[in-house]
């Protein structure tokens, strides 16, 4: 009977009802795993293609036949052990034809479900993604139901993770769906796909308007979606030519809010984004208006070196902005910088960034007294003795700056005096020697 119905499906029908009956019968058979091998043996793919071709030749295309054929393909694609044979026989061509020429929403749903099973199966050839599957998914996302988009975006989330496949054509539709779709799972799949694409084509994502769409998505109640949004924003923050986009849509406020998500990798991404963005003067000013130091102190106290280094980099960048020093110091950042440099971080680069931040903050002379009171002289003197030329240069210049007004405080600390003498005897770098000499002169003049 299987051979008979397949043979009949390939013959010329006298009316549409015969075609519908044949297509409906095949749909029922394709849903039976025990019959699948017989169907493939007898040419089910040719039968379905023939039904679609007959449908196209009729005066009025029959959506029922197309729907039954789409259901048949979808049922077969769910049977993993026959998928390779179906691909070899051209089943993907049937599915592509149904997807690209379809206007019926129900048929589109079956096609999207079939494409999802095909795209996520390891036996699917890589070449088939870009030449067949991807155009179908994009088309269905533009003109289909919410359920179709649900399956299409799930398929795109998988395809975009395959580096050998160029999926950049999907960026505009993914951005549009982020703006329009309300289904949380669809939104999550879109965010995963865009996160994958920002690794290879971040420029196109920014040009397509991905940033404002992703920022709005951070309001999602799904924690995984929030994490993906943080990852996308972090990757997009690497491109300085698009920093003007980050000054809109409360991007900086959103990043500060995301820093409160209790997930280390997400917090790292937020810190990375902020440390990149604060290289821009306009964005530094905007961030300072949001009083960010309390967020940064909270992150810097966590037992993670990447977070610590990122946080002190943000402070260093912010303190570079003239006039920002009082706000930063009064927010209580001094202990964080000193503890990070002297205790919690064992990385020399993190220590150097802390020192640079402290030197920047010293640009405001009215803050020197409070900084000395919080131990900046002892901290700088201790760091100067770590046998790193860059650290020594930063620290002795800072001590020299303070030596005019706080000579007695320096002399009270044996470590500070030792640092001054070490600098004077440092013959490898004349700048260090000069700073040490100026400091000694100030100490002698004032005491």
C-alpha positions in Angstrom: 0.0 0.0 0.0 2.9 2.4 0.7 4.3 1.9 -2.8 0.8 2.4 -4.3 0.1 5.7 -2.6 3.5 7.1 -3.4 3.1 6.1 -7.0 -0.4 7.7 -7.2 1.1 10.9 -5.7 3.4 11.2 -8.7 0.6 10.8 -11.3 -1.6 13.4 -12.8 -4.8 14.1 -10.8 -8.1 15.0 -12.3 -9.1 17.3 -9.5 -7.8 19.0 -6.4 -9.6 16.6 -4.0 -7.5 13.7 -5.3 -4.3 15.6 -4.5 -5.6 16.5 -1.1 -6.4 12.9 -0.3 -3.0 11.7 -1.5 -1.2 14.4 0.5 -3.3 13.7 3.6 -2.6 9.9 3.4 1.2 10.6 3.1 1.0 12.9 6.1 -0.5 10.1 8.2 2.1 7.6 7.1 5.0 10.0 7.7 3.9 10.3 11.3 4.6 6.5 11.9 8.2 5.8 12.7 7.8 2.2 11.7 6.8 3.1 8.2 9.5 5.8 7.6 12.1 3.5 6.1 9.5 2.1 3.6 8.5 5.6 2.6 12.1 6.6 1.9 12.8 3.4 0.1 9.8 4.0 -2.2 10.5 7.7 -3.0 8.6 9.8 -0.5 10.7 12.9 -1.3 9.8 12.7 -5.1 6.1 12.1 -4.2 6.0 15.3 -2.0 7.8 17.3 -4.6 5.4 16.1 -7.2 2.4 17.1 -5.1 3.8 20.6 -4.6 4.5 20.9 -8.4 1.0 19.8 -9.2 -0.3 22.4 -6.7 1.7 25.1 -8.4 0.3 24.2 -11.8 -3.3 24.5 -10.8 -5.4 27.6 -11.6 -5.6 28.3 -7.9 -2.8 27.1 -5.6 -4.2 24.8 -2.9 -2.9 25.6 0.6 -4.3 22.3 2.0 -1.9 20.2 -0.1 1.0 22.4 0.9 0.1 22.2 4.5 -0.1 18.4 4.4 3.3 18.2 2.6 4.9 20.5 5.2 3.5 18.3 8.0 4.9 15.2 6.3 8.4 16.7 6.0 8.3 17.9 9.6 7.3 14.5 10.9 10.1 12.8 8.9 12.7 15.3 10.0 12.0 14.4 13.6 13.1 10.8 13.0 16.8 11.2 13.5 18.0 7.9 12.0 16.5 8.7 8.6 17.5 12.3 8.2 20.7 11.7 6.3 18.9 9.7 3.7 16.2 12.3 3.4 18.9 15.0 2.8 20.5 12.8 0.2 17.2 12.4 -1.6 16.5 16.1 -1.8 14.1 16.6 1.1 15.6 19.9 2.0 14.7 21.2 -1.5 11.0 20.3 -0.8 11.2 22.2 2.5 12.9 25.2 0.9 10.3 25.4 -1.8 7.5 25.2 0.7 9.1 27.9 3.0 9.9 30.4 0.3 6.7 30.2 -1.7 4.3 29.8 1.3 1.8 32.5 2.3 -0.3 30.4 4.7 0.5 30.9 8.4 -0.2 27.2 9.5 2.0 25.8 6.7 4.7 28.3 7.8 4.5 27.0 11.3 5.1 23.4 10.1 8.0 24.6 7.9 9.6 26.5 10.7 9.3 23.4 13.0 10.9 21.3 10.3 13.7 23.8 9.7 14.4 23.8 13.5 14.8 20.0 13.5 17.0 20.2 10.4 19.2 23.0 11.6 19.9 21.6 15.1 20.7 18.1 13.8 24.5 17.3 13.6 24.1 15.5 10.3 23.0 18.7 8.5 25.8 19.8 6.1 27.4 23.2 6.8 26.9 24.3 3.2 23.2 23.7 3.5 22.8 26.4 6.2 23.7 29.4 4.2 22.4 28.2 0.8 19.1 26.8 2.0 18.1 27.0 5.6 19.1 30.6 6.4 17.1 32.3 3.6 14.0 30.3 4.6 14.3 31.3 8.3 14.7 35.0 7.4 11.7 34.8 5.1 9.5 33.1 7.6 10.5 35.6 10.3 9.3 38.4 8.2 5.9 37.0 7.2 4.7 34.4 9.7 2.9 33.7 13.0 4.5 34.1 16.4 4.8 30.4 16.7 6.8 30.3 13.5 9.1 33.0 14.8 9.5 31.0 18.0 11.0 28.0 16.1 12.9 30.2 13.6 14.7 32.2 16.2 15.6 29.0 18.1 17.1 27.7 14.8 19.0 30.9 14.3 20.4 30.8 17.8 22.0 27.5 16.9 23.1 28.4 13.4 24.8 31.7 14.5 27.0 29.7 16.9 28.5 27.9 13.9 31.5 30.0 12.9 31.8 28.5 9.4 28.4 29.9 8.5 28.0 33.6 7.5 24.7 34.5 9.2 25.0 38.3 9.0 22.0 38.5 6.7 19.8 37.6 9.7 20.9 40.6 11.8 18.2 43.1 10.5 15.3 40.7 11.1 16.7 39.7 14.5 16.8 43.3 15.6 13.3 43.9 14.2 11.9 40.9 16.2 13.6 42.2 19.4 11.6 45.4 18.9 8.3 43.8 18.1 8.0 40.3 19.6 6.7 39.9 23.1 7.3 36.2 23.6 10.0 35.8 26.2 11.5 32.6 24.6 11.6 34.3 21.2 13.3 37.3 22.7 15.8 35.1 24.5 16.6 33.2 21.2 17.1 36.5 19.4 19.5 37.7 22.1 21.5 34.5 21.9 21.7 34.8 18.1 22.7 38.5 18.2 25.3 37.7 20.9 26.8 35.1 18.6 26.8 37.5 15.7 28.5 40.3 17.6 31.6 38.1 17.7 31.9 38.2 13.9 29.9 41.2 12.7 29.4 43.8 15.5 29.5 46.7 13.0 26.4 45.4 11.2 24.7 44.9 14.5 25.3 48.5 15.5 24.3 49.8 12.1 21.0 47.8 12.3 20.1 49.4 15.5 20.8 46.5 17.8 21.9 48.6 20.8 18.6 50.3 21.7 16.7 47.0 21.1 19.1 45.1 23.4 18.9 47.9 26.0 15.1 47.6 26.1 15.4 43.9 26.4 17.3 44.2 29.7 13.9 44.8 31.3 13.2 41.1 30.8 12.3 39.1 33.8 14.4 36.2 32.5 17.9 36.3 34.1 19.5 34.4 31.1 18.2 37.0 28.7 19.7 39.8 30.9 23.0 38.0 30.8 23.0 37.8 27.0 22.1 41.5 26.8 25.1 42.3 29.0 27.3 40.2 26.8 26.1 42.0 23.6 26.5 45.5 25.1 30.0 44.5 26.3 31.1 43.4 22.8 29.6 46.4 21.1 31.5 48.7 23.5 34.7 47.9 21.7 33.8 50.1 18.7 34.6 53.7 19.5 33.2 55.0 16.2 29.7 54.1 17.5 30.1 55.6 21.0 27.5 58.2 20.1 24.9 55.5 20.3 25.8 54.7 23.9 24.9 58.3 25.0 21.3 57.6 24.3 18.6 55.2 25.7 20.1 55.2 29.2 22.7 52.7 28.2 25.0 53.7 31.1 22.2 53.4 33.7 21.3 50.0 32.3 24.9 48.8 32.7 25.0 50.0 36.3 21.7 48.1 36.9 23.1 45.0 35.3 26.1 45.2 37.6 23.8 44.2 40.4 23.0 40.8 38.7 24.5 38.2 40.9 26.5 36.5 38.2 30.3 36.9 38.0 30.6 36.7 34.2 27.8 39.2 33.7 29.5 41.6 36.1 32.8 41.2 34.3 31.1 42.1 31.0 29.5 45.1 32.6 32.8 46.3 34.0 34.5 45.7 30.7 31.9 47.8 28.9 32.2 50.6 31.4 36.0 50.6 31.3 35.8 50.9 27.5 33.1 53.5 27.4 34.7 55.8 30.0 37.5 56.4 27.5 35.1 58.8 25.9 34.9 62.3 27.5 31.2 62.7 26.8 30.4 59.2 28.3 32.6 59.9 31.3 30.6 63.0 32.1 27.3 61.1 31.7 28.4 58.3 33.9 29.6 60.7 36.6 26.1 62.2 36.7 24.8 58.8 37.7 27.0 58.6 40.8 28.6 55.3 39.8 31.3 54.9 42.5 29.0 53.0 44.9 28.4 50.4 42.2 32.2 50.2 41.5 33.1 49.8 45.1 30.7 47.0 45.5 32.1 45.1 42.5 35.7 45.8 43.4 35.3 44.1 46.8 34.4 40.8 45.1 37.0 38.0 45.0 37.6 38.2 41.3 40.8 39.8 39.8 39.1 40.6 36.5 36.4 42.6 38.3 39.0 44.4 40.5 41.1 45.4 37.5 38.1 46.6 35.5 36.8 48.6 38.4 40.0 50.4 39.1 40.3 51.1 35.3 36.9 52.8 35.4 37.9 54.9 38.4 41.1 55.8 36.6 39.2 56.9 33.5 36.7 58.8 35.5 39.3 60.6 37.6 40.9 61.8 34.3 37.9 64.1 33.9 38.9 67.5 35.4 36.6 68.5 38.3 35.5 64.9 39.0 38.0 64.4 41.9 35.9 65.6 44.8 32.9 63.5 43.8 35.0 60.4 43.5 37.0 60.8 46.7 33.9 61.8 48.8 32.1 58.7 47.5 34.7 56.6 49.5 36.9 55.2 46.7 40.2 55.7 48.5 40.1 52.6 50.7 39.1 50.5 47.7 42.0 51.7 45.6 44.6 51.3 48.4 43.3 47.8 49.4 43.2 46.7 45.8 46.7 47.8 45.2 48.3 46.6 48.4 46.3 43.6 49.5 43.6 42.0 47.3 45.4 42.2 43.9 48.7 40.4 43.2 48.8 41.6 39.6 51.3 44.4 38.9 49.1 45.9 36.2 46.2 46.3 38.6 48.5 48.0 41.1 49.7 50.4 38.4 46.2 51.3 37.4 45.3 52.0 41.1 48.3 54.3 41.3 47.3 56.2 38.1 43.9 56.7 39.6 45.3 58.1 42.8 47.6 60.4 40.9 44.7 61.7 38.9 42.7 62.4 42.0 45.7 64.4 43.4 45.0 67.0 40.7 42.7 68.6 43.1 44.9 70.1 45.9 42.0 70.5 48.2 41.7 66.8 48.5 45.3 66.2 49.6 44.7 66.4 53.4 41.9 63.8 53.3 43.9 61.5 51.0 46.9 61.7 53.4 44.6 61.0 56.3 43.4 57.9 54.5 47.0 56.6 54.1 47.9 57.5 50.6 51.6 58.3 51.5 52.1 54.9 53.2 50.4 53.2 50.3 52.5 54.9 47.6 55.7 54.3 49.5 54.9 50.6 49.9 54.1 50.1 46.3 57.2 52.0 45.2 59.4 49.3 46.7 58.0 46.5 44.6 60.9 46.8 42.1 58.8 47.9 39.2 60.1 51.0 37.4 56.6 52.3 36.3 55.2 51.9 39.7 58.2 53.6 41.3 57.9 56.5 38.9 54.2 57.0 39.7 54.7 56.7 43.4 57.7 59.0 43.8 56.0 61.7 41.7 52.9 61.4 43.9 55.0 61.6 47.1 56.9 64.6 45.6 53.5 66.4 45.0 52.6 65.9 48.6 56.0 66.7 50.1 55.5 70.5 49.9 52.6 70.5 52.4 53.0 67.2 54.1 56.7 66.8 54.7 56.3 65.9 58.4 53.8 63.1 57.5 56.4 61.7 55.1 59.2 61.8 57.6 57.1 60.0 60.2 57.0 56.9 57.9 60.3 55.0 57.5 58.9 53.4 54.4 58.4 56.8 52.8 61.9 58.0 53.7 63.3 54.7 52.3 61.4 55.3 49.0 62.8 58.8 48.7 66.4 57.6 49.1 65.8 54.7 46.8 64.5 57.1 44.1 67.5 59.4 44.5 69.9 56.4 44.1 67.9 55.1 41.0 70.4 55.9 38.3 68.6 54.1 35.5 65.9 56.7 35.1 66.7 60.4 35.4 63.0 61.3 36.0 62.8 59.1 39.1 66.1 60.6 40.4 64.8 64.1 39.9 61.5 63.4 41.6 63.4 61.9 44.5 65.7 65.0 44.7 62.8 67.4 44.6 61.1 65.5 47.4 64.2 65.6 49.5 64.6 69.3 48.9 61.0 69.9 50.1 61.5 67.8 53.1 64.6 69.8 54.1 63.0 73.2 53.4 59.9 72.5 55.3 61.3 70.7 58.3 
